[in-house]
């Protein structure tokens, strides 16, 4: 597995390994994810070398890592016969080139996950926003109600007092998969339940047009197994359009949302700093209204939880039990994740990297921060997305009290010298937004803007997540210098 330390790849590696499939892999950097894989017995090299595929020694680290001790190094599994890659692996990768030259089978990670889904009841959760959280919520609801599902989710899953990896091999025949639309790989699945949280323009570097994205989601919904069901959000125009097209072609659909025409109506929505709640009514939940209470906040999470509850009911969970179990979910990694506090300032990290996600994040943050201010350190993800959605990012970031935008995280793209943080801040008020190219300087900037009672958000899908400790250290230094009141320091 090339890039085995990635969020999606590592999950599949854990699932394959748990089923007894010999797995080994490489990644460009060492990480906590790589350490967890090695601890589970999966050989992992840091660095890419063609010899890793052929079974020779190569020039990278030992697959057990440079500091392996205790039980000794993890034994490699030998030459590969199948190579699994993600869309982030480029053609020039030496391991991929060696695999193709040797005529080995090369699979996209979604194909490997689809193979794991075959023979059981698969659930595929897709959408431009909300798919990680909804997948995790469904996994928790199923687990709390007695099922032991397998799941492949691109983030950790949290309940009270516990945090588990996004990959788990369960004892039941259910596999919950977060389905990625960014590269079209979600079209490899054939589930019994599909969930579409929303459909809107994103990943235009792959799809090209909004119409192509819509058509892809229709195709995704059409890949249900015979008798399968689509669960779609009626509050999102794109998702509702897909649902109507599937219904018109004879497919089975359950819609949910606050919209009057939804099959499962969401009413009496409340959001506070401590959680959220709503009343759910309609088929297939049964004739009586059900009160749902969550310990995560935000109107968007009410909708995500509703989708999870509906999917669980379609899999056989009693509706009342499913609604009650939703309360056990406390979050996923990098989704409104508290990193700590210092000087009365809380620092929260979030993966939001699309305008819709950022808007939902700031709405929830305002509820949590009140009466304090909301300060945002935003790292745009992809030059193409920054260029295409600059005006939207400027609009959704503007409600924050202060915004620092740092350099673009390139990910799989080559740099574009015409696109940077000022592409966004030029469209915002200079009283609100500042562009700071270096992310470490940006961390100091936002920390110096903070005052007691504020909520600081590090936002983006790149390495902005590493800046939480830097911000907390800077805040602590300001406390020591007498610039901030000493309200105590805590790390999440």
C-alpha positions, -999 to 999 in steps of 0.1 A, spaced: 0 0 0 17 32 -12 9 61 11 -3 37 38 -2 65 64 -30 85 48 -63 87 65 -82 65 40 -53 41 32 -45 34 68 -81 24 75 -80 -1 47 -47 -15 59 -61 -21 93 -91 -39 79 -71 -61 55 -46 -69 82 -75 -78 107 -89 -102 81 -55 -120 78 -44 -105 45 -6 -99 44 -2 -61 42 29 -39 40 34 -4 28 52 29 27 46 65 34 65 97 28 67 107 64 66 91 98 35 98 118 13 86 147 -8 67 121 23 49 109 32 40 145 -3 26 151 0 4 120 34 -9 131 21 -15 166 -7 -36 150 19 -57 131 19 -40 97 53 -34 82 57 2 71 86 20 55 92 57 56 103 66 21 94 52 -13 117 26 -30 110 2 -58 127 -25 -38 98 -24 -13 76 -39 -40 101 -65 -52 109 -78 -18 145 -65 -18 160 -45 11 158 -10 -5 171 22 10 143 33 33 138 27 70 132 -8 84 95 -15 80 94 -15 118 108 20 119 141 35 128 136 30 166 121 -4 167 128 -22 199 110 -43 225 96 -72 205 120 -67 176 114 -55 141 82 -63 123 88 -89 96 80 -78 61 55 -99 42 77 -104 11 72 -94 -25 39 -77 -34 14 -92 -58 -11 -64 -55 -4 -27 -50 -30 -3 -36 -28 34 -42 -48 65 -35 -53 94 -59 -25 113 -41 1 89 -55 16 103 -87 27 83 -117 63 90 -110 63 72 -76 90 46 -79 70 19 -62 40 24 -85 63 24 -115 79 -8 -104 45 -24 -99 34 -15 -134 67 -26 -149 63 -60 -132 27 -64 -143 13 -65 -108 -23 -58 -101 -28 -21 -91 -60 -11 -73 -73 22 -62 -80 22 -25 -117 24 -31 -115 -8 -51 -98 -25 -21 -126 -12 2 -153 -23 -22 -138 -58 -21 -140 -57 17 -177 -47 13 -186 -76 -10 -207 -103 6 -221 -82 34 -244 -52 39 -225 -22 28 -233 14 37 -216 42 16 -219 78 29 -211 105 4 -214 143 2 -194 174 -3 -198 180 35 -207 159 65 -197 124 52 -170 118 78 -192 128 108 -222 110 94 -202 78 89 -188 80 124 -223 87 139 -237 57 121 -208 35 133 -215 46 169 -253 42 167 -248 6 153 -222 -2 180 -243 12 208 -274 -7 197 -257 -41 197 -243 -45 162 -206 -47 158 -201 -31 123 -169 -29 104 -161 7 93 -137 26 72 -138 63 81 -111 89 74 -108 100 110 -109 87 145 -143 80 162 -150 94 197 -175 85 223 -173 94 260 -139 85 273 -128 66 242 -112 74 208 -109 46 183 -92 45 149 -113 51 118 -109 15 108 -125 -14 126 -132 -50 117 -165 -59 133 -182 -93 138 -214 -83 120 -220 -83 82 -222 -45 81 -195 -23 67 -198 15 69 -176 33 44 -170 70 40 -173 73 2 -150 99 -15 -164 118 -45 -133 139 -50 -118 115 -76 -148 95 -86 -138 66 -65 -172 64 -47 -185 49 -80 -167 16 -71 -192 7 -43 -223 -14 -45 -240 -8 -10 -274 -17 3 -278 18 18 -263 50 3 -264 83 21 -260 116 3 -256 145 28 -253 173 1 -242 178 -35 -225 210 -45 -195 222 -66 -162 210 -53 -132 192 -67 -137 209 -100 -101 200 -109 -114 165 -114 -150 170 -124 -148 202 -145 -184 212 -141 -212 213 -116 -233 192 -140 -207 165 -140 -207 163 -102 -245 160 -101 -244 132 -127 -217 114 -107 -239 115 -76 -268 101 -96 -246 73 -108 -234 67 -72 -270 64 -60 -278 41 -89 -252 16 -78 -273 4 -49 -279 -34 -48 -314 -45 -58 -338 -35 -30 -313 -9 -16 -323 25 -3 -309 60 -8 -310 83 22 -308 120 10 -310 154 26 -341 173 15 -326 206 28 -298 206 2 -309 215 -33 -282 192 -49 -290 162 -27 -328 167 -33 -323 169 -71 -304 136 -70 -332 120 -48 -359 131 -73 -340 117 -102 -335 84 -85 -372 83 -75 -382 90 -111 -361 61 -123 -378 37 -99 -353 38 -71 -362 37 -34 -354 69 -14 -359 83 21 -354 120 25 -347 138 57 -345 174 69 -364 205 81 -381 209 47 -418 203 48 -417 176 21 -390 155 38 -400 119 46 -383 122 80 -390 157 94 -366 175 116 -383 200 139 -378 219 171 -340 222 165 -320 236 194 -283 243 195 -263 253 226 -226 253 236 -232 219 252 -250 201 223 -280 201 201 -314 185 198 -345 181 176 -377 161 171 -378 135 144 -410 123 128 -420 102 98 -414 69 80 -394 48 84 -390 59 121 -426 51 130 -457 71 138 -446 88 171 -423 118 173 -389 110 187 -367 134 207 -331 133 197 -304 148 219 -267 152 209 -236 162 229 -221 178 197 -235 212 187 -245 227 154 -276 225 131 -255 206 106 -248 179 131 -285 175 138 -289 167 101 -259 144 101 -273 125 131 -307 122 114 -291 106 84 -272 82 106 -304 73 125 -324 67 93 -296 45 79 -294 25 111 -332 19 111 -330 7 75 -304 -18 87 -328 -31 113 -321 -10 144 -354 0 163 -359 37 157 -362 46 194 -329 28 201 -311 45 172 -322 80 183 -311 73 219 -277 59 207 -269 91 188 -262 108 221 -231 86 226 -213 102 197 -189 129 209 -170 137 177 -143 127 153 -107 137 149 -103 172 135 -140 180 137 -143 208 162 -115 191 182 -105 210 214 -67 212 214 -64 230 247 -67 264 264 -44 291 278 -50 325 293 -88 320 290 -85 313 252 -97 280 238 -80 265 207 -101 242 185 -90 224 153 -112 216 124 -108 200 90 -132 223 72 -119 231 37 -150 239 16 -171 270 20 -201 251 31 -181 233 58 -165 265 70 -199 282 72 -213 254 94 -181 255 115 -184 292 122 -221 290 130 -213 263 156 -183 282 169 -203 313 175 -227 294 197 -198 278 217 -177 311 220 -205 334 231 -200 360 245 -164 357 234 -150 364 200 -142 338 172 -107 340 157 -98 319 126 -65 308 113 -75 294 78 -52 274 55 -67 271 20 -65 236 6 -56 232 -31 -48 261 -54 -76 252 -77 -102 253 -49 -88 286 -36 -91 301 -70 -126 287 -78 -142 295 -44 -123 326 -33 -154 348 -31 -173 321 -12 -145 316 13 -144 354 18 -181 354 24 -183 325 49 -151 337 68 -164 373 72 -187 366 102 -156 357 123 -142 386 144 -107 382 131 -93 360 103 -57 352 95 -53 334 61 -20 316 55 -4 300 25 -22 274 4 -16 238 11 -8 223 -23 -16 186 -15 -16 169 -49 -13 201 -70 16 220 -84 19 256 -70 1 284 -88 20 317 -82 -12 336 -90 -31 321 -61 -24 326 -24 -39 339 9 -45 373 -6 -67 358 -32 -92 355 -3 -83 384 20 -85 409 -9 -122 402 -10 -126 408 28 -126 438 51 -90 447 61 -104 453 96 -112 416 98 -88 397 76 -50 395 72 -28 374 49 3 359 65 21 336 41 42 316 66 20 294 88 42 297 119 40 335 116 3 331 112 1 311 144 19 338 163 -4 364 147 -36 348 157 -23 341 192 -14 377 197 -48 388 186 -66 367 212 -79 378 245 -96 359 274 -129 344 264 -120 341 227 -122 309 207 -94 303 182 -100 280 153 -73 264 132 -91 254 100 -82 235 69 -74 200 55 -36 205 54 -9 208 80 -26 237 98 -36 210 123 0 211 136 -3 247 148 -25 242 178 4 236 202 23 266 188 -7 288 194 -11 274 230 26 280 237 24 316 224 -7 322 246 11 307 276 41 330 269 17 360 269 3 349 302 39 347 316 46 382 303 15 395 319 -3 402 287 -31 377 294 -48 369 326 -36 335 340 -68 315 336 -49 282 336 -35 260 308 -49 227 295 -41 205 265 -67 185 247 
